[in-house]
């Protein structure tokens, strides 16, 4: 049952950025979408760096947080940005 909870948590962490980025990119707010993805990427890099360097963050916590929360959010965000771009392109082609 614990494995199912972990998968559900990872899917939840991936779905929220997916939905946000589909909405942002489809609305044409590419700068805000890139900022959102940059923040997620920065958090991921900091947590991965913290897992290898002893500077106050528990390495196991940093790596597990990066892999359980932030990495699925990055993947969901990238998929959402791609889907938003494809939907926006389809809408633009319908108008012309």
N, CA and C atoms as a LAMMPS dump frame, in Angstrom:
ITEM: TIMESTEP
0
ITEM: NUMBER OF ATOMS
288
ITEM: BOX BOUNDS ff ff ff
-5.0000000000000000e+02 5.0000000000000000e+02
-5.0000000000000000e+02 5.0000000000000000e+02
-5.0000000000000000e+02 5.0000000000000000e+02
ITEM: ATOMS id mol type element x y z
1 1 1 N 0.812 -1.19 0
2 1 2 C 0 0 0
3 1 3 C 0.86 1.262 0
4 2 1 N 2.03 1.166 0.603
5 2 2 C 2.927 2.32 0.638
6 2 3 C 3.454 2.689 -0.736
7 3 1 N 3.674 1.665 -1.57
8 3 2 C 4.16 1.936 -2.925
9 3 3 C 3.118 2.691 -3.737
10 4 1 N 1.864 2.332 -3.542
11 4 2 C 0.787 3.012 -4.248
12 4 3 C 0.671 4.472 -3.813
13 5 1 N 0.899 4.722 -2.527
14 5 2 C 0.854 6.092 -2.023
15 5 3 C 1.996 6.93 -2.612
16 6 1 N 3.163 6.325 -2.755
17 6 2 C 4.303 7.044 -3.331
18 6 3 C 4.036 7.38 -4.796
19 7 1 N 3.49 6.423 -5.529
20 7 2 C 3.169 6.676 -6.936
21 7 3 C 2.102 7.752 -7.058
22 8 1 N 1.096 7.711 -6.185
23 8 2 C 0.054 8.742 -6.203
24 8 3 C 0.629 10.115 -5.876
25 9 1 N 1.549 10.172 -4.936
26 9 2 C 2.197 11.433 -4.581
27 9 3 C 3.012 11.975 -5.745
28 10 1 N 3.743 11.103 -6.421
29 10 2 C 4.545 11.537 -7.569
30 10 3 C 3.644 12.006 -8.709
31 11 1 N 2.53 11.31 -8.942
32 11 2 C 1.592 11.737 -9.983
33 11 3 C 0.958 13.083 -9.644
34 12 1 N 0.653 13.289 -8.382
35 12 2 C 0.114 14.58 -7.964
36 12 3 C 1.11 15.707 -8.149
37 13 1 N 2.379 15.417 -7.829
38 13 2 C 3.427 16.421 -8.014
39 13 3 C 3.667 16.713 -9.493
40 14 1 N 3.385 15.756 -10.354
41 14 2 C 3.574 15.972 -11.791
42 14 3 C 2.361 16.631 -12.428
43 15 1 N 1.163 16.343 -11.914
44 15 2 C -0.044 16.857 -12.558
45 15 3 C -0.242 18.351 -12.331
46 16 1 N 0.107 18.848 -11.165
47 16 2 C -0.094 20.273 -10.885
48 16 3 C 0.708 21.17 -11.839
49 17 1 N 2.019 20.968 -12.021
50 17 2 C 2.736 21.789 -13.009
51 17 3 C 2.269 21.532 -14.437
52 18 1 N 1.836 20.308 -14.731
53 18 2 C 1.311 20.003 -16.051
54 18 3 C 0.117 20.901 -16.358
55 19 1 N -0.841 20.956 -15.445
56 19 2 C -2.046 21.756 -15.664
57 19 3 C -1.725 23.248 -15.724
58 20 1 N -0.833 23.695 -14.854
59 20 2 C -0.477 25.12 -14.828
60 20 3 C 0.218 25.522 -16.129
61 21 1 N 1.13 24.709 -16.6
62 21 2 C 1.877 25.073 -17.798
63 21 3 C 1.05 24.934 -19.069
64 22 1 N 0.12 23.994 -19.109
65 22 2 C -0.787 23.942 -20.262
66 22 3 C -1.569 25.237 -20.353
67 23 1 N -2.075 25.689 -19.213
68 23 2 C -2.872 26.927 -19.197
69 23 3 C -2.018 28.137 -19.568
70 24 1 N -0.806 28.236 -18.998
71 24 2 C 0.038 29.396 -19.259
72 24 3 C 0.49 29.467 -20.716
73 25 1 N 0.978 28.355 -21.248
74 25 2 C 1.502 28.366 -22.613
75 25 3 C 0.366 28.556 -23.614
76 26 1 N -0.774 27.946 -23.36
77 26 2 C -1.903 28.116 -24.284
78 26 3 C -2.409 29.549 -24.271
79 27 1 N -2.298 30.224 -23.125
80 27 2 C -2.728 31.619 -23.026
81 27 3 C -1.685 32.58 -23.59
82 28 1 N -0.491 32.094 -23.875
83 28 2 C 0.542 32.942 -24.455
84 28 3 C 1.503 33.545 -23.449
85 29 1 N 1.452 33.1 -22.207
86 29 2 C 2.344 33.618 -21.171
87 29 3 C 3.609 32.759 -21.114
88 30 1 N 4.377 32.803 -22.176
89 30 2 C 5.565 31.953 -22.264
90 30 3 C 6.63 32.356 -21.26
91 31 1 N 6.762 33.632 -20.992
92 31 2 C 7.766 34.082 -20.033
93 31 3 C 7.487 33.57 -18.635
94 32 1 N 6.232 33.615 -18.226
95 32 2 C 5.867 33.103 -16.904
96 32 3 C 6.047 31.587 -16.847
97 33 1 N 5.756 30.902 -17.942
98 33 2 C 5.953 29.453 -17.993
99 33 3 C 7.433 29.11 -17.886
100 34 1 N 8.279 29.854 -18.576
101 34 2 C 9.718 29.607 -18.485
102 34 3 C 10.254 29.911 -17.088
103 35 1 N 9.721 30.946 -16.456
104 35 2 C 10.118 31.265 -15.089
105 35 3 C 9.746 30.13 -14.137
106 36 1 N 8.545 29.608 -14.305
107 36 2 C 8.075 28.495 -13.479
108 36 3 C 8.988 27.283 -13.645
109 37 1 N 9.323 26.955 -14.887
110 37 2 C 10.207 25.814 -15.139
111 37 3 C 11.624 26.081 -14.625
112 38 1 N 12.086 27.326 -14.712
113 38 2 C 13.42 27.664 -14.218
114 38 3 C 13.511 27.515 -12.705
115 39 1 N 12.452 27.899 -12.013
116 39 2 C 12.438 27.748 -10.555
117 39 3 C 12.459 26.269 -10.185
118 40 1 N 11.657 25.466 -10.876
119 40 2 C 11.675 24.024 -10.607
120 40 3 C 13.05 23.422 -10.893
121 41 1 N 13.657 23.822 -11.993
122 41 2 C 14.993 23.333 -12.323
123 41 3 C 16.028 23.764 -11.305
124 42 1 N 15.919 24.993 -10.836
125 42 2 C 16.854 25.482 -9.823
126 42 3 C 16.729 24.726 -8.512
127 43 1 N 15.499 24.459 -8.099
128 43 2 C 15.292 23.682 -6.872
129 43 3 C 15.872 22.276 -7.033
130 44 1 N 15.662 21.681 -8.202
131 44 2 C 16.195 20.347 -8.455
132 44 3 C 17.721 20.331 -8.38
133 45 1 N 18.353 21.304 -8.994
134 45 2 C 19.819 21.366 -8.985
135 45 3 C 20.348 21.601 -7.578
136 46 1 N 19.706 22.46 -6.822
137 46 2 C 20.157 22.721 -5.448
138 46 3 C 20.026 21.464 -4.592
139 47 1 N 18.921 20.737 -4.751
140 47 2 C 18.753 19.521 -3.957
141 47 3 C 19.745 18.433 -4.366
142 48 1 N 20.015 18.302 -5.648
143 48 2 C 21.011 17.323 -6.087
144 48 3 C 22.402 17.721 -5.585
145 49 1 N 22.722 19.012 -5.63
146 49 2 C 24.01 19.482 -5.103
147 49 3 C 24.097 19.224 -3.601
148 50 1 N 22.98 19.445 -2.898
149 50 2 C 22.98 19.255 -1.448
150 50 3 C 23.117 17.792 -1.061
151 51 1 N 22.749 16.889 -1.967
152 51 2 C 22.876 15.472 -1.621
153 51 3 C 24.327 15.006 -1.645
154 52 1 N 25.194 15.74 -2.279
155 52 2 C 26.588 15.335 -2.35
156 52 3 C 27.535 16.167 -1.515
157 53 1 N 27.067 17.273 -0.978
158 53 2 C 27.928 18.167 -0.203
159 53 3 C 27.364 18.308 1.213
160 54 1 N 28.202 18.181 2.213
161 54 2 C 27.718 18.301 3.595
162 54 3 C 27.646 19.763 4.049
163 55 1 N 26.545 20.443 3.757
164 55 2 C 26.451 21.836 4.215
165 55 3 C 25.134 22.133 4.927
166 56 1 N 24.653 21.214 5.738
167 56 2 C 23.505 21.494 6.582
168 56 3 C 22.224 20.801 6.165
169 57 1 N 22.163 20.249 4.974
170 57 2 C 20.974 19.536 4.53
171 57 3 C 21.289 18.049 4.555
172 58 1 N 20.371 17.277 5.089
173 58 2 C 20.555 15.832 5.115
174 58 3 C 20.592 15.299 3.681
175 59 1 N 21.644 14.615 3.289
176 59 2 C 21.758 14.151 1.91
177 59 3 C 20.635 13.194 1.487
178 60 1 N 20.194 12.344 2.387
179 60 2 C 19.11 11.41 2.051
180 60 3 C 17.81 12.183 1.821
181 61 1 N 17.542 13.174 2.668
182 61 2 C 16.346 13.99 2.484
183 61 3 C 16.411 14.779 1.182
184 62 1 N 17.563 15.342 0.897
185 62 2 C 17.699 16.152 -0.314
186 62 3 C 17.497 15.31 -1.569
187 63 1 N 18.093 14.14 -1.624
188 63 2 C 17.951 13.283 -2.797
189 63 3 C 16.545 12.726 -2.917
190 64 1 N 15.962 12.335 -1.805
191 64 2 C 14.597 11.804 -1.873
192 64 3 C 13.604 12.893 -2.239
193 65 1 N 13.775 14.103 -1.748
194 65 2 C 12.879 15.2 -2.122
195 65 3 C 13.046 15.548 -3.596
196 66 1 N 14.279 15.511 -4.071
197 66 2 C 14.512 15.811 -5.481
198 66 3 C 13.874 14.772 -6.384
199 67 1 N 14.003 13.507 -6.034
200 67 2 C 13.5 12.45 -6.9
201 67 3 C 12.013 12.166 -6.726
202 68 1 N 11.459 12.426 -5.55
203 68 2 C 10.037 12.148 -5.329
204 68 3 C 9.128 13.325 -5.647
205 69 1 N 9.606 14.544 -5.489
206 69 2 C 8.744 15.705 -5.67
207 69 3 C 9.134 16.557 -6.88
208 70 1 N 10.388 16.939 -6.962
209 70 2 C 10.796 17.943 -7.94
210 70 3 C 10.976 17.346 -9.338
211 71 1 N 11.564 16.169 -9.436
212 71 2 C 11.773 15.575 -10.754
213 71 3 C 10.45 15.248 -11.462
214 72 1 N 9.467 14.654 -10.784
215 72 2 C 8.169 14.484 -11.459
216 72 3 C 7.516 15.809 -11.832
217 73 1 N 7.717 16.839 -11.012
218 73 2 C 7.171 18.15 -11.346
219 73 3 C 7.838 18.719 -12.593
220 74 1 N 9.138 18.511 -12.731
221 74 2 C 9.836 18.954 -13.942
222 74 3 C 9.333 18.213 -15.179
223 75 1 N 9.165 16.909 -15.058
224 75 2 C 8.659 16.135 -16.196
225 75 3 C 7.227 16.528 -16.547
226 76 1 N 6.394 16.711 -15.537
227 76 2 C 5.019 17.138 -15.783
228 76 3 C 4.957 18.534 -16.383
229 77 1 N 5.813 19.41 -15.915
230 77 2 C 5.861 20.754 -16.469
231 77 3 C 6.31 20.772 -17.915
232 78 1 N 7.301 19.966 -18.229
233 78 2 C 7.772 19.896 -19.619
234 78 3 C 6.688 19.331 -20.533
235 79 1 N 6.002 18.297 -20.071
236 79 2 C 4.914 17.726 -20.872
237 79 3 C 3.768 18.728 -21.02
238 80 1 N 3.464 19.464 -19.97
239 80 2 C 2.418 20.471 -20.039
240 80 3 C 2.768 21.621 -20.971
241 81 1 N 4.023 22.033 -20.951
242 81 2 C 4.451 23.1 -21.86
243 81 3 C 4.365 22.64 -23.307
244 82 1 N 4.759 21.403 -23.556
245 82 2 C 4.671 20.871 -24.917
246 82 3 C 3.223 20.772 -25.376
247 83 1 N 2.344 20.264 -24.522
248 83 2 C 0.936 20.163 -24.888
249 83 3 C 0.317 21.546 -25.084
250 84 1 N 0.644 22.497 -24.219
251 84 2 C 0.138 23.854 -24.385
252 84 3 C 0.595 24.484 -25.679
253 85 1 N 1.85 24.25 -26.044
254 85 2 C 2.373 24.787 -27.302
255 85 3 C 1.667 24.156 -28.498
256 86 1 N 1.454 22.841 -28.45
257 86 2 C 0.76 22.167 -29.554
258 86 3 C -0.682 22.651 -29.684
259 87 1 N -1.37 22.828 -28.547
260 87 2 C -2.747 23.323 -28.592
261 87 3 C -2.807 24.763 -29.085
262 88 1 N -1.853 25.576 -28.669
263 88 2 C -1.827 26.966 -29.143
264 88 3 C -1.549 27.018 -30.639
265 89 1 N -0.64 26.187 -31.105
266 89 2 C -0.347 26.141 -32.536
267 89 3 C -1.566 25.687 -33.338
268 90 1 N -2.304 24.712 -32.814
269 90 2 C -3.521 24.265 -33.493
270 90 3 C -4.571 25.37 -33.514
271 91 1 N -4.703 26.088 -32.416
272 91 2 C -5.669 27.2 -32.386
273 91 3 C -5.295 28.305 -33.347
274 92 1 N -3.992 28.593 -33.439
275 92 2 C -3.544 29.623 -34.38
276 92 3 C -3.757 29.214 -35.825
277 93 1 N -3.607 27.94 -36.131
278 93 2 C -3.825 27.477 -37.498
279 93 3 C -5.313 27.504 -37.864
280 94 1 N -6.192 27.302 -36.897
281 94 2 C -7.627 27.373 -37.158
282 94 3 C -8.069 28.805 -37.47
283 95 1 N -7.383 29.768 -36.88
284 95 2 C -7.766 31.168 -37.096
285 95 3 C -7.364 31.656 -38.481
286 96 1 N -6.279 31.14 -39.024
287 96 2 C -5.817 31.644 -40.309
288 96 3 C -6.347 30.845 -41.478
